[in-house]
Each structure stands twice: as structure tokens, then as C-alpha cells.
């Protein structure tokens, strides 16, 4: 065994208590860091999977006029911008080599009008239900009462959490139309109403269209759904058929003008205003936004036959092919939009969710600050302990210098002493962290608590160890070891042969 | 200050450390052995720093010098398992191992009883005669002076006699 290694190793055993103090601190630091990073990585992955799989897709395309990328988070009372030239934009996105599928979505804050209490604000997603069910994984939303909205059917699906919120804010209970009233679904709060509980199976929704173009529409409740994951946190959205949503929110485009006009209407227009066919045709090509009520008025008639898609959407959610570099794809798409003069931009899934999309990052930063604090304490304690050790061993070190040991020899000896402690206890800390993570992956701790669902990134605690986190952990451990050695090594280097005598 | 006709006062730390390693041995009042090393390892310590000899040469030298100080039976012991006199013998062996030109001894008998002191001084005298090693030692003990070939008196850091 190398001389410095031998002395360092034996000194660790000789100064057991100091070694244990240093070791325990290093163990705690690395253990907490490994476990914490694994929990945050699991949370990050869980949130990403669940939020992408349930709401945002892999990335989104939104109108350039939207001030913020956080379209799902920044829900104000005003109407959202429409995607201009939707069909052209959708085609450009859908035909991109890295994109698997797309779906147009309308989204905004609407209000449930209630004769007995205050209006209740709700976030509503307007979709073509067939596209919606094809776009997202099938088991993401499970119908717990009533049935799934069908293609060409008017109505709304309500999230389990949304229904619970409504009893709190609107003082009424919602059940699906044509479904029996089942008391088993009532929340504790709903049960307190007793016989006075108002039960509704149709809702009057007031949209937030621009230029007073919104309408009050009455929609039947088709079903109550529950999210597979994050239900307690995100399961409050209403999912409405796109036509009802557009009607409520006055969302019409140039396409609507041509689609909605019957032959008779067109003839009347021709007779009355001397319009020629060319104008109509031109209008059909024009997909610019026009919310003017003077051109078209939509009646709230649920017997209306649903016509071809008008292209009035606020968002295009996009599912990319596997292993695609999202950042590069977004850059590529935005370049294409610019070249084609399409007034839209692609944004990341996390940006669309605002704080929620970045919460894993914030928690990771907070955790790392906490671990850095532990390491800072570790640096101080280790530095102190090593300095004391150096001072206590002045005669021994002075003697080594006297008999011919270079400063480098002593520095290597001290580095090895601390290095072995860091390697051993830090290694145990990382190993224990990995073992606990593996155990937690097997045990699958479930939670129904909202905060914990967020912390877990889903319903289960599913921490994951990533290679990057392990490398960062080892780097941090090395950093602590090196920094805590700087001052003691300076002290050691200053010890002279004479110190071996003067201390006698 | 000259050593072997070479000025040593202006030497760099690395050079002067090498000088100590190659030409000077040290014996301390409190022995100053490395507590985590056994007797063999303490004695071979300067040779390992020297990096001039292979393992068998080192073993040969160590065995020889330990035999010279009469500690062959204690070769695997740690310093804490030895008496004061035995420890000082180890220190002498360590000082001798590199065959230095001079050995500086700082009150080598100050922490020893009179019988052990006499044994140590006799050992140093014997090594001086046999190995031609020069011992320079400081002392306050008049009994030690009778072993010296030459005595220099220092008062308050100044040479007086």
C-alpha cells in the first residue's frame, strides 16, 4: 500500500469520532440529494407525462397575438385569440416530418349562469370529441357517471373536481342528463344540503366572446369524468362539443360565413345586394377572423345540424414523433410559420401551463438550494474538523517535514484522508438513496392529497434516478471535499520542521 | 551557513527538504513517531520518502538498523505499545536509516529516566564510533556532557563558549 494511503487510512480509524462526524454529514448530504433529486425527477417525469397526455400534447401552436405562452394558465375573463388561417397552419404542422398528429382546441373561461346564486366561472375546452378521444390516450379520462360525449352530439363533460367545485361555488349539484340521481356520488358538502339540494342536468353557459359576440347557451350534461392522474389537482375542466363552445363564445371565422349560408340565403343576398358568385367564392377562400355579428348570427338551437369545421380554434395541440428534439422542432416550426407569414407560434407544453409547467423546475431549484445549504454546513464542519486535526498533529507533521517529507506529500495525505471519507460515506449516501428510491418504486405510495399529487407528479410517488442527477451528485460531493480542504491544506503547508521541536 | 561547502540559507523549501532527507537525521525530545505506523514502518519512513531503494533493500536496511538499536522483537509494535526508552531507540533508528552525515538531537534524554538515558547515550556513542555518524545534541543535563567530544554553550541564542 502506498505510504500516504496507509497513513491516511489509519488516521481515519485513529480519529474515529471525527471521521464519523464528517462521514455522517457527507452521508446526509448525498443521501438527501440523491433521494430529493429522484423524487423531483419522478415528479418532473410524472407531471410531464400526465400533463402532456391529458392536456397540452407535446407542444402547442397558438396565435401570435396571444401575449403570453401560458395559454392554459393565464385565463382571464376576456376571449382568447383565434388561430388565423387555421387550416393552412394545421396543414403546415400536421405535415411536418417530426409530427404524429394534431388537434384543434378552443379554450377559455366561461360562466355558468345560475338563477339561485352567483355565476360560476369554469374553464371550458371546446373540441371535436372524435378528434379529442383519438388525440389523447383513451384511459386518461374515465367516465364515472353518465356516458362519453359522442361525435356530433351537443353537450358537456364535467370533471369530477369541477362538479365538486360547483357545489361549493354555485350551491347546486350536477348529474348527467338521462342518468338517475345517484346519492352515492354526493360529496360531504353536497350531503349537507339534504332535501334542499338543487340538482341540474343542463347548464346555461355564458361565453366570453369578443365585441359582445358571446351568447348564453343551454347544454346538457352528458357525463362526469375523472382524470386517471392528477384528478384532485387538474380534474376541474369542462369538455364541450366545439360547436356549442363556438356559439357560446361567438367564435366565427371567414369560413363560417360561407358554411352557414344556405342557397336561399345566398340568393336573397344576391338579389338584395347584387353580390356576385365571385364574392362568395372569394369569401370561402378567406379565412381571416371576423367576429362581426352583422355578418352572421348564431342561434342557440341544439337541433341545428352540425356543419363542416369552421376552423375557429384557439390552440392546436401537437403530438410529436418519439425521440424528437422539441426545442429544435419548435424553432423549425416557428421558422416555417414566419416564412409562410402565418401569424402563429409554437410553444412548449410547459410554457403553456405557466407556473404549473415549471413547478418541477422550481422545486428542483429549492431542493438544490437546501442540499447546497447542507453542503455549506458540511464544508464549514469538515473544514473546522480538518483544521483542528492539522493543528493537533503539528508535531507529527513537523517531524515528517523534518525527516524530509515535502509539502506535496502532506497535502496528498490530507486529501486522501478526506477523500476516502467522502468516497466512502458519500458513496453510502448515494447508495442508500438509490436503494430507498428502488424500494419506493416497488411500494408505490398512493396519495389523494392535492399537494402530494403535485409533489409526486401523479397519484403515485414514483421517484427515478437519472444518470445526470448521479453525476451532479458526485460532482457536488467532490466540490464539497475540495472546498473544505482548501484551508486545512494551507495550514498543513505552513507547518515547519521547527514546529515539531517548539511544540515539545 | 555552509554544509559540505554549500550555502544552504538561500535554498528553496523543496531543496532544503531534500537536504534534510538525504544528509540530516533528527531525534526529538518527545520522540515524534508516527502513531499510526508500527516500528518497522516508522523506521522505513525516510527511505520511502527517498524513493531510492526497492522493497528488499529497504527491508534489509530496516532490519539492520533495528537490530543495532536492539528492537528486533518489537518490530510490529505501535509506538504506543513501547516505553519511552524504546521509542527513543526507534527515533534513533529512523534518524540512522538514511545514513546521514549528521544527526540533530533535541534533548534526546529529557523525557527518559536516568537508566534509560544512559542506555540511549551509550547507543549514540557506539553508533558514532562504529558508523562514524556525527550526533549534535542540545541538552540542559550536565551528565550528558561527558559523552560529548565537543561542547558548545549557547546563552539566549548566542554562542558564548
Interface residues (C-beta under 8 A of the other chain):
Chain A: X3 X6 X7 X10 X11 X13 X14 X395 X396 X398 X399 X400 X401 X402 X403 X404 X405 X406 X407 X409 X497 X500 X501 X504
Chain B: X13 X14 X17 X18 X20 X21 X22 X25 X26 X28 X29 X30 X32 X33 X34 X35 X36 X37 X41 X45 X46 X48 X49 X50 X94 X95 X98 X106 X107
